[in-house]
Amino acid sequence: MTYDYIIVGGGSAGCVLAARLSENPATQVALIESGRRDTNPWIHIPATFFRVNRGDKEMTQYRGEPQEELGGRGFHLMQGNVIGGGSSVNALIYVRGQADDYATWSQMGCRNWSYDDVLPVFRDMEGNDTFNDEYHGTNGALGVSAPQFRHPLCEMFLAAAEEAGLPRNPDFNGAIQDGMGFYQVTTRNGRRSSAAKAFLTPVLGRKNLQVLTETRVARILLHQGRATGVELENGQKLEARGEVVLTAGALVTPAILMRSGLGPAAHLKDMGVDVIGDLSGVGQNLQDHVAVPIEARLKEPISVFGHDRGLRAVKHMAQYIATRKGLLSSNILQCGGFIDTANTGRPDIQFHFMPAFSLATDGTRETGHGLGFSACVLRPQSRGQLQLRSADPKDPILLQANVLSARADVITMLRGLKLGLKILETNTMRDIISERTKPAGDTQSEAMLEAHIAAHAKTVFHPVGTCRMGAADDSQAVVDPELRVRGIKGLRVADASVMPNIISGNTNAATMMIAERAARFMLTS
């Protein structure tokens, strides 16, 4: 059970790395995933991701500690627990963030992580069916598509946004992000193009690649300042001749590091863990995108309510099976946009629209025909942390999300909500809606809007930052700009946890880019 590379976590990043590192047939690679194979058929039909990402078979829920900012609620984070990780269960939206996001990383000491450095990697990975220019590639393994089915309510929402003064943007990953439009999605020929399907599935026949599913890693094996392998929860040990790479995500990766003796020394001692490396940044700097809903009831039955049941569901499935087109080829969250509400030159709010009521924080949903969209703060200033409850890998982490703890985030969210309400007040929307349901129609004052934020704020499934990348003089940096864990040889982190600041938009594309860059670092070192 000895390998050249051991990859811990078979999500978006792990699938990319496993494919790249196993290209050399003389190199033995192990990919370890705590979840199961992506055999659930609902994973691969774009519109049915709601059947997957609210369950417990392909998802793991992490319960945050109660927060005053949320009226005593805990902020709960859910993460994919299946081959492909988030890319197998997410809403498929393909967004890279802003060029300024990566400029900020570079300014924070992450050399060679500017937009000019990462753009060629995005292009190399992308197989875009619409754009072929300086910003996009067409030959990459990752399918990226424009929606061929466009729900009429999406068109109405974008028309209302234009009426409210917001410009259209046909490409959020092009020269500018600002504006409203349809999202490109990670699909190919009407099927989900997850990291598993795009990168891992085509290479599963390689004899030098072993994929272990439903297998959990307890800790990294360390000897004389070097990672030598991993110990599984069942006590089995796998040895690494070359490197161990953690790609288990922003919640699990830091927990594994801490159980291995790499983390804040005082906390590790409290947990009874021998301190091997005092890395104070492990588990700190937690960031996530927070969304708050805006919803309205419709005058006519024109939403997707009820289309997942009865004869309509049969009709949609028959069309999809025959043509790979129609409603089921859609990710439902088809449109939205990025808006600069503070007039700084950079969008600070993202809208996600769906032609139906959305799920509430408690998992319930309004019945009947409605529409819903959310305002999301793109670059939150709030920072959370996670710690161990014990050295036992079976114990859940202690999650203190601290979302909306920075007043600036609440102020930005208020601007986003007010803009969303302005869209609802346009003539286009008034023609089709009968009443506003969230915030309730009598919600007018800022105090009432803040109460709405506290009651309904929820995750957008984008936790990052808990093993942040940085320069050698950054005391909180866990990894260097080549993603090597400080003070330990043969150990890297290559997932969303290395982001020093969250990007301005959905994080999946950037996570895969990080993994591809890690592979390039490893194969050229």
C-alpha positions in Angstrom: 0.0 0.0 0.0 2.7 2.4 -1.1 2.1 5.2 -3.6 4.0 8.1 -5.1 1.1 10.5 -4.4 -1.8 10.2 -2.0 -4.7 12.6 -2.6 -7.1 13.0 0.4 -10.5 14.1 -0.9 -12.2 13.2 -4.1 -14.1 16.4 -4.7 -13.6 19.0 -7.4 -9.9 19.5 -6.7 -9.1 15.8 -6.0 -10.5 14.6 -9.3 -8.4 17.1 -11.2 -5.3 16.1 -9.4 -5.8 12.4 -9.6 -6.2 12.7 -13.4 -3.1 14.8 -13.8 -0.8 13.1 -11.5 -1.6 9.6 -12.9 -0.7 10.6 -16.5 2.7 9.0 -16.0 2.1 5.2 -15.9 5.1 4.8 -13.8 3.6 6.9 -11.0 1.3 5.2 -8.5 -1.6 7.4 -7.3 -4.2 6.9 -4.6 -7.4 9.0 -4.4 -9.2 8.7 -1.1 -12.9 9.9 -0.9 -15.1 9.7 2.2 -18.3 9.6 0.2 -19.5 7.1 -2.3 -19.4 6.8 -6.1 -21.5 9.3 -8.2 -24.0 6.6 -9.2 -27.1 8.5 -8.2 -28.7 9.3 -11.6 -30.1 12.6 -10.2 -26.5 13.9 -10.0 -26.1 13.9 -13.7 -29.4 15.6 -14.8 -28.8 19.3 -14.3 -32.3 20.3 -13.1 -32.5 17.5 -10.5 -29.6 18.7 -8.3 -32.2 19.8 -5.7 -32.9 16.0 -5.2 -29.3 15.5 -4.2 -27.9 18.5 -2.4 -30.6 18.6 0.3 -30.2 15.0 1.3 -27.7 13.1 3.5 -26.4 10.5 1.1 -24.2 12.8 -1.0 -24.0 15.7 1.5 -22.6 16.3 4.9 -24.0 19.0 7.1 -21.8 21.0 9.5 -23.8 22.8 12.2 -22.5 26.2 13.3 -22.7 27.6 16.8 -25.6 30.0 17.5 -25.0 33.6 16.4 -26.4 36.8 17.7 -26.4 38.2 14.2 -28.8 35.4 13.1 -31.2 35.8 16.0 -29.6 32.8 17.9 -29.6 30.5 14.9 -26.5 28.5 13.9 -25.2 29.0 10.4 -25.1 25.5 8.9 -22.8 24.6 6.1 -23.3 21.7 3.7 -20.6 20.1 1.6 -20.6 17.4 -1.1 -19.7 14.0 0.2 -19.5 12.0 -3.1 -16.9 11.6 -5.9 -16.8 15.0 -7.6 -17.7 16.8 -4.3 -19.3 20.1 -4.8 -19.1 19.8 -8.6 -21.5 16.7 -8.4 -24.1 18.4 -6.2 -23.9 22.1 -6.9 -26.1 24.4 -9.1 -23.5 24.1 -12.0 -22.9 27.8 -12.3 -19.5 28.5 -13.9 -18.0 31.7 -12.6 -14.3 32.6 -12.1 -14.5 35.8 -10.1 -13.1 39.1 -10.9 -9.6 39.9 -12.2 -9.2 42.1 -9.1 -9.7 39.1 -6.8 -6.5 37.5 -8.0 -4.7 40.9 -8.0 -5.6 41.1 -4.3 -4.2 37.6 -3.8 -0.9 38.7 -5.4 -0.8 41.8 -3.3 -1.2 39.7 -0.2 2.1 37.8 -1.0 0.7 35.0 -3.2 3.3 35.6 -6.0 2.4 34.2 -9.5 -1.4 34.2 -8.6 -2.4 37.3 -10.5 -5.2 37.2 -13.1 -2.6 37.0 -15.9 -1.2 33.9 -14.1 -4.5 32.0 -13.6 -6.4 33.0 -16.8 -4.4 30.6 -19.1 -5.2 27.7 -16.7 -8.9 28.5 -16.8 -8.7 28.6 -20.6 -6.8 25.3 -20.8 -9.4 23.5 -18.6 -12.4 24.8 -20.3 -14.4 23.3 -23.2 -16.8 26.2 -23.9 -19.5 25.7 -26.4 -20.2 29.5 -26.9 -17.1 31.6 -26.5 -13.7 31.2 -28.1 -11.6 34.2 -27.4 -8.8 35.5 -25.2 -10.9 34.7 -22.1 -12.1 31.2 -23.1 -11.0 27.9 -24.3 -12.8 25.3 -26.3 -10.6 22.2 -26.0 -10.5 21.6 -22.3 -12.0 18.6 -20.5 -14.5 20.7 -18.5 -17.8 21.2 -20.3 -19.0 24.8 -20.1 -22.3 25.7 -21.8 -24.8 28.4 -22.4 -28.4 27.4 -21.4 -30.2 26.1 -24.4 -33.5 26.2 -22.5 -34.4 29.5 -21.0 -37.5 29.8 -18.8 -39.8 32.7 -19.6 -39.7 33.9 -16.0 -35.9 34.3 -16.4 -36.4 36.5 -19.4 -38.9 38.6 -17.5 -36.6 39.0 -14.5 -33.8 40.2 -16.8 -36.2 42.6 -18.5 -37.2 44.0 -15.1 -33.6 44.4 -14.1 -33.0 46.4 -17.3 -36.0 48.5 -16.5 -34.4 49.1 -13.1 -31.3 50.4 -14.8 -29.1 47.4 -14.7 -27.1 46.5 -17.9 -27.1 43.2 -19.6 -23.8 41.2 -19.7 -23.6 38.1 -22.0 -20.4 36.8 -20.4 -19.6 37.1 -16.7 -16.2 35.5 -17.3 -15.1 38.0 -20.0 -13.7 41.5 -20.0 -16.1 42.7 -17.2 -18.3 40.9 -14.6 -20.7 43.8 -14.1 -24.3 43.3 -15.3 -27.2 40.9 -15.6 -27.7 37.8 -17.8 -27.8 34.1 -18.1 -25.1 32.1 -16.3 -22.9 29.6 -18.2 -23.0 26.2 -16.5 -20.8 23.1 -16.3 -22.7 20.9 -18.6 -21.9 19.1 -21.9 -24.6 17.8 -24.2 -27.3 18.4 -21.6 -25.5 16.4 -18.8 -23.6 17.7 -15.7 -19.9 18.0 -16.4 -18.7 17.5 -12.9 -15.0 17.2 -12.0 -15.6 13.5 -11.7 -17.1 13.1 -15.2 -14.8 15.6 -16.9 -11.5 14.6 -15.4 -11.6 11.4 -13.4 -14.0 9.1 -15.2 -12.0 9.1 -18.5 -8.9 7.8 -16.6 -10.4 5.2 -14.2 -9.0 2.5 -16.4 -5.4 3.5 -15.5 -3.7 0.7 -13.6 -1.6 3.1 -11.7 -4.6 4.9 -10.2 -6.5 3.5 -7.2 -9.7 5.2 -6.1 -10.9 4.4 -2.5 -14.4 5.5 -1.8 -16.3 5.5 1.6 -12.9 5.7 3.2 -12.0 8.4 5.8 -8.6 9.7 6.7 -7.8 10.2 10.4 -4.5 12.0 10.1 -1.4 12.6 8.1 1.6 10.4 9.0 4.6 12.7 9.7 8.3 11.7 10.4 11.2 14.1 10.9 9.3 17.0 9.3 8.0 15.1 6.3 4.7 13.6 5.3 5.1 9.9 4.8 1.5 8.8 4.3 -1.9 8.7 5.9 -3.7 6.8 8.6 -7.3 5.8 7.9 -10.0 5.8 10.5 -9.9 2.0 10.6 -6.2 2.2 11.5 -4.9 1.1 8.1 -1.8 3.1 6.9 -0.9 4.1 3.4 2.6 5.2 2.6 3.6 8.0 0.2 7.0 8.0 -1.5 6.4 11.4 -2.9 3.7 13.7 -1.6 0.4 13.8 0.2 -2.1 16.4 -1.0 -5.1 17.5 1.0 -8.1 18.3 -1.2 -10.9 17.6 1.3 -12.3 21.1 1.4 -12.2 24.1 3.7 -13.9 22.3 6.6 -12.3 18.9 6.5 -8.8 19.7 5.3 -7.9 21.9 8.4 -9.4 19.3 10.7 -7.1 16.6 9.3 -4.1 18.9 9.7 -5.0 19.7 13.3 -5.5 16.0 14.1 -2.1 15.4 12.6 -0.4 17.9 14.9 -0.3 20.9 12.5 -2.3 23.9 13.7 -2.6 26.4 16.6 -0.3 25.0 19.3 -2.5 26.0 22.3 -5.6 24.5 20.8 -3.8 21.3 19.8 -2.5 20.9 23.4 -6.0 21.4 24.7 -7.2 18.6 22.5 -4.4 16.3 23.6 -2.7 16.4 20.2 1.1 16.4 20.0 2.2 19.6 18.3 4.4 19.0 15.3 4.0 22.4 13.7 2.6 25.5 15.3 0.6 26.8 12.4 -1.7 29.4 13.9 -3.7 30.0 10.7 -5.1 26.5 10.4 -8.9 26.7 10.8 -8.9 30.5 10.8 -10.0 32.9 8.1 -13.2 31.1 7.3 -15.3 32.9 4.7 -18.5 32.0 2.9 -21.0 33.7 0.6 -24.3 34.5 2.4 -27.6 34.8 0.6 -30.9 36.4 1.6 -34.1 35.7 -0.3 -36.5 38.0 -2.1 -39.7 36.3 -3.2 -43.1 37.0 -4.7 -46.3 35.1 -5.5 -47.4 35.0 -9.1 -50.7 35.9 -10.6 -50.6 33.0 -13.1 -49.3 29.4 -12.9 -46.2 30.1 -14.9 -43.4 28.9 -12.5 -41.8 25.4 -12.3 -44.0 24.6 -9.3 -45.5 21.1 -9.8 -43.3 20.2 -12.8 -41.5 17.6 -10.8 -44.7 15.5 -10.3 -47.3 13.8 -12.3 -47.7 13.9 -16.1 -45.6 17.0 -16.4 -42.7 15.3 -14.8 -43.1 12.3 -17.2 -43.2 14.6 -20.2 -40.0 16.5 -19.1 -38.2 13.2 -18.5 -39.3 11.8 -21.9 -38.1 14.9 -23.7 -34.8 14.8 -21.8 -34.1 11.2 -22.5 -34.9 11.6 -26.2 -33.1 14.9 -26.8 -31.1 15.9 -23.7 -33.0 19.2 -24.0 -35.8 21.0 -22.2 -36.4 21.9 -18.6 -34.3 19.0 -17.2 -31.2 20.2 -19.1 -31.4 23.4 -17.2 -29.9 24.1 -13.8 -33.1 26.1 -12.9 -30.9 28.9 -11.4 -30.4 30.1 -14.9 -29.8 33.8 -14.5 -28.7 36.6 -12.2 -25.8 38.9 -12.2 -23.2 41.0 -10.5 -23.9 44.6 -9.4 -21.8 47.4 -8.1 -24.1 48.8 -5.4 -21.4 51.0 -3.8 -20.1 52.6 -7.0 -16.6 51.5 -6.3 -16.0 50.1 -9.8 -16.3 46.4 -8.6 -19.6 44.5 -8.2 -20.2 43.7 -4.6 -23.6 41.9 -4.9 -24.6 38.8 -6.8 -28.2 37.8 -7.7 -29.3 34.2 -8.3 -32.8 33.9 -9.7 -35.1 30.9 -10.0 -38.6 30.5 -11.5 -40.0 29.2 -8.2 -40.0 29.8 -4.5 -36.7 28.9 -2.9 -36.0 26.6 0.1 -36.0 28.4 3.4 -33.2 27.9 6.0 -35.3 25.3 7.8 -35.8 23.3 4.5 -39.4 24.4 4.0 -40.8 26.1 0.9 -43.8 28.2 0.0 -46.4 26.3 -2.0 -47.9 27.5 -5.2 -46.5 29.5 -8.0 -43.8 32.1 -7.3 -40.4 33.4 -8.1 -37.4 33.9 -6.0 -34.0 35.4 -6.1 -31.3 36.0 -3.5 -28.8 38.8 -2.8 -25.4 37.6 -2.0 -22.5 39.6 -0.6 -19.5 38.9 -2.8 -16.5 39.8 -0.6 -17.6 39.5 3.0 -15.4 41.0 5.7 -16.6 38.7 8.3 -14.3 35.9 9.4 -15.1 32.6 11.2 -13.1 29.7 12.5 -13.3 26.0 13.0 -11.6 23.9 15.7 -11.6 20.3 16.9 -13.9 19.1 19.6 -11.5 16.3 20.3 -8.7 14.3 18.6 -11.3 11.7 17.6 -11.9 12.0 13.9 -15.5 10.8 14.4 -16.4 13.9 16.5 -17.8 16.8 14.5 -15.8 20.0 14.2 -16.6 23.1 16.3 -17.8 25.6 13.7 -18.0 29.3 14.4 -19.0 30.8 11.1 -19.4 34.4 12.4 -21.2 35.4 9.2 -22.5 39.0 9.1 -20.4 39.8 12.2 -18.8 42.6 10.3 -21.2 45.5 10.1 -20.0 46.3 6.6 -21.5 43.0 5.3 -24.9 43.9 6.7 -24.7 47.3 5.0 -23.8 45.7 1.7 -26.6 43.2 2.1 -29.1 46.0 2.8 -28.1 47.7 -0.5 -28.5 44.4 -2.3 -32.0 43.9 -0.8 -33.1 47.4 -1.7 -32.0 46.9 -5.3 -33.8 43.6 -5.4 -37.0 45.2 -4.2 -36.6 47.9 -6.8 -36.6 45.2 -9.4 -39.8 43.8 -8.0 -41.4 47.3 -8.2 -40.8 47.6 -12.0 -43.8 47.5 -14.4 -42.5 44.2 -15.7 -42.8 42.5 -12.3 -46.0 44.2 -11.3 -47.7 42.7 -14.3 -47.0 39.2 -13.2 -46.8 39.2 -9.3 -49.7 39.4 -6.9 -47.8 40.0 -3.7 -44.3 40.1 -2.2 -43.8 37.3 0.3 -40.1 37.8 1.3 -39.5 40.3 2.8 -43.2 40.5 3.6 -45.1 43.2 1.8 -45.2 45.5 4.9 -41.4 45.3 5.4 -40.2 48.9 4.6 -37.7 50.2 7.2 -34.1 49.3 7.4 -34.7 47.7 10.9 -37.3 45.4 9.3 -34.9 44.5 6.5 -32.2 43.7 9.0 -34.6 41.4 10.9 -35.3 39.7 7.5 -31.6 39.3 7.0 -31.1 37.7 10.5 -34.0 35.4 10.0 -33.3 34.1 6.5 -29.5 34.4 5.8 -28.2 31.1 4.5 -25.1 29.6 2.9 -24.3 29.6 -0.8 -22.1 26.5 -0.2 -18.8 28.4 -0.7 -16.6 28.0 2.5 -13.0 28.9 1.8 -9.9 30.3 3.4 -9.1 28.0 6.4 -5.6 27.1 5.2 -4.8 30.3 3.5 -1.9 30.8 1.1 0.6 33.6 1.7 4.2 34.7 1.8 6.9 33.5 4.2 6.5 36.5 6.5 2.7 36.0 6.8 2.3 34.4 10.2 -1.3 33.3 9.3 -0.3 31.6 6.0 -0.6 27.8 6.1 0.8 27.2 2.6 3.2 29.0 0.4 2.4 30.1 -3.2 3.2 26.6 -4.5 0.7 25.3 -1.9 3.3 23.5 0.2 2.5 23.3 3.9 4.9 25.5 5.9 7.6 23.6 7.7 6.6 20.2 6.4 8.1 18.5 3.3 6.0 16.4 1.0 2.6 17.9 2.0 0.4 20.3 0.1 -3.1 21.7 0.3 -4.9 22.2 -3.0 -8.5 23.1 -2.5 -10.7 26.1 -1.6 -9.2 26.4 1.8 -6.0 28.0 0.4 -7.9 31.1 -0.9 -6.7 34.0 1.2 -9.8 35.9 0.2 -13.0 34.5 -1.2 -13.5 35.2 -4.9 -16.3 37.3 -6.2 -18.7 34.6 -7.3 -19.3 30.8 -7.2 -16.1 29.1 -6.1 -16.1 25.8 -8.0 -14.2 26.9 -11.1 -11.5 28.5 -9.1 -11.1 25.4 -6.9 -10.5 23.3 -10.0 -8.0 25.9 -11.3 -6.1 25.7 -7.9 -5.9 21.9 -8.3 -4.6 22.2 -11.8 -1.9 24.7 -10.7 -0.9 22.3 -7.9 -0.4 19.5 -10.4 1.8 21.8 -12.5 3.8 22.7 -9.5 4.3 19.1 -8.5 5.1 17.8 -11.9 7.7 20.5 -12.6 9.4 20.6 -9.1 
